[in-house]
Amino acid sequence: MKTALLFGSSGLVGGHLLNQLIKNTNYSKIKLFVRSVPEISDPKVEIIKTDFNSLQNHKEDIKGDDCFFCIGTTKQNSPNKDEYRRIELDVPKEIAQFAKSNLVKSFIFVSALYANPKSSGDYVRFKGLVEEELKQLNFPKLGIMRPSFLMGDRKEKRVGEKIGIFVFKLLSPLLLGPLKKMRPIHSETVARAMIIVIQNDIQKTTFESNEIVETFKN
């Protein structure tokens, strides 16, 4: 039986991922790294209250088999540039480095559509830089998900995202060829895909949004 490490369980993808990991019989323990303690009583779940500004203090906790990383923020929620950079760039890199040094076998990361380390936009540039770091760490198994607009019920309001989802859902039939990856995707589909990537011998590392849907919809 395996131990899963989950970062970002309060988000759209992370919430679905937690529910699916609890039901998954391959895992006997789920280490849940959180800022505030959620109301969860499942015996498989070990809650680790985490200070993400002092991750060195949690290095020994980051031990297990498979690490699922879903942490992310927005400039609306993190208007301070240094805080935004830490959440989007420094935190995932530090956690991945600790996981690697603790011999975690698999790491799967929720990145972003058009992630690019050379982009002028902070969001996709930081995601691209994390992707580069993960590839250099040479985990035995690495998965990178690049979802488009995520569909699902968020706790916080993201007006711009809702408008984008509405527009791109209308345009979906016209988004063909290389534009298919811009189609909105259900967050539950991304979560399911992450587990499938970890548990199967799939000779691929990076999955664009349409590839997630086409490969894992069943």
HELIX and SHEET records of a PDB file:
HELIX    1   1 LEU A   12  LYS A   23  1                                  12    
HELIX    2   2 LEU A   55  ASP A   61  5                                   7    
HELIX    3   3 LYS A   81  ARG A   85  1                                   5    
HELIX    4   4 ARG A   86  ASP A   90  3                                   5    
HELIX    5   5 VAL A   91  SER A  101  1                                  11    
HELIX    6   6 ASP A  122  LEU A  137  1                                  16    
HELIX    7   7 VAL A  159  LEU A  171  1                                  13    
HELIX    8   8 SER A  172  LEU A  174  5                                   3    
HELIX    9   9 GLY A  177  MET A  182  5                                   6    
HELIX   10  10 SER A  187  GLN A  199  1                                  13    
HELIX   11  11 SER A  209  PHE A  216  1                                   8    
SHEET    1   A 7 VAL A  45  LYS A  49  0                                        
SHEET    2   A 7 TYR A  27  VAL A  34  1                                        
SHEET    3   A 7 LYS A   2  PHE A   7  1                                        
SHEET    4   A 7 ASP A  66  PHE A  69  1                                        
SHEET    5   A 7 SER A 106  VAL A 110  1                                        
SHEET    6   A 7 LYS A 141  ARG A 146  1                                        
SHEET    7   A 7 THR A 206  GLU A 208  1                                        
SHEET    1   B 2 LEU A 150  MET A 151  0                                        
SHEET    2   B 2 ILE A 185  HIS A 186  1                                        
END                                                                             
